[in-house]
Amino acid sequence: KRQYWIIGLFISLLFFGSVLAHELGHALLALRNEVPVKSISLFLFGGVAQITREPRTPGSEFRIAIAGPLVSLALGLFFGLVYLLSQNVAVIAAPALWLARINIILALFNRIPGFPLDGGHVLRAVVWQITGQEFRSTRIASVAGQVVAYSFVGFGILRLFGGNPVNGLWLAFIGFFLRNAASSSYQYADMQEALQGVSAADVMSRDLTRIPGYMPLSSLTDPQPIAQGTRAFFVSDENEIRGMLTLTDVAGIPENHRPLTTADQVMVPEYLLTSVDPDTELFNALSSMEENNIKQVPVIENGNILGLLSRDQVFQYLRRKTELDFLTRRVSPSSA
């Protein structure tokens, strides 16, 4: 029995290693195509390489998407070869055959043409190349993903009532997971298009709250700044801004230490601030904030801080634009 446990553990490690190799294939091609990779996560259905921005061309999208399935296919062929060479040694042949099958299944499953699967990204790249319309291609791949998802749910229900409840529930669960991911991709494309052509300067706040460097942090947690919605403070001496301090930074200091801790001691110096140019498109500015896990960025031009852009401002703009578009669609038919 101990031997079986050891073999089982070894197979599990090789399986997760195979999934990791699949995601590393995506990650390495993403880096080669100048697309930053934030992390690689393994979960119930496989894994995901989290990139911080979308590929800029259909060619790079295609190469990144196809890399994972090719790695899985190569691993499947490798383990298949190991099986053929070790058929007389059951302790090697059986795990090798299972790993060969699972890697080939992983490669084929991910080639299904619908978001969020790799095949969906390939479909998006092809449509993008043919039409030249990035957002339209994302929507088509997302709709294809939802069709695939509902197919899994439907097939799962048939298996459920056909005498195979475990497989039926599993397929339906996968279908719901794919459906949610595909729907999120569709909404993501809508947001990208809505923010296209809008710059940081169009939305940023030009009212900068300046504080002296010697101000104690306890003064910043008074009700008044919070009531006014102030979330970021610029530390300055007369007219020169030397850094920025947020309420999140203040929250990281124990309350009993705040009266003795000054803004100077906690601020992020101006030269270390994550910033954007005034001409930066709003979606790219939002991506920069997400990438750096921050809620606001200063808008800087030629070394001068012109304003402050926050995630809340971006989403408020998005809500207003969505409401305006909705009203426009309702009014247009009656006025025609």
Salt bridges, closest charged atoms under 4 A:
GLU54 OE1 - ARG124 NH1 3.59
GLU61 OE2 - HIS121 ND1 3.02
GLU61 OE2 - ARG124 NH1 2.95
ASP118 OD2 - HIS22 NE2 2.95
ASP118 OD2 - HIS26 NE2 3.04
GLU134 OE2 - ARG124 NH2 3.19
ASP190 OD1 - ARG139 NH2 2.91
GLU193 OE1 - ARG139 NH2 2.24
ASP237 OD2 - ARG242 NE 2.67
ASP264 OD1 - ARG242 NH2 2.70
GLU290 OE2 - ARG311 NH1 3.19
ASP325 OD2 - LYS321 NZ 3.34
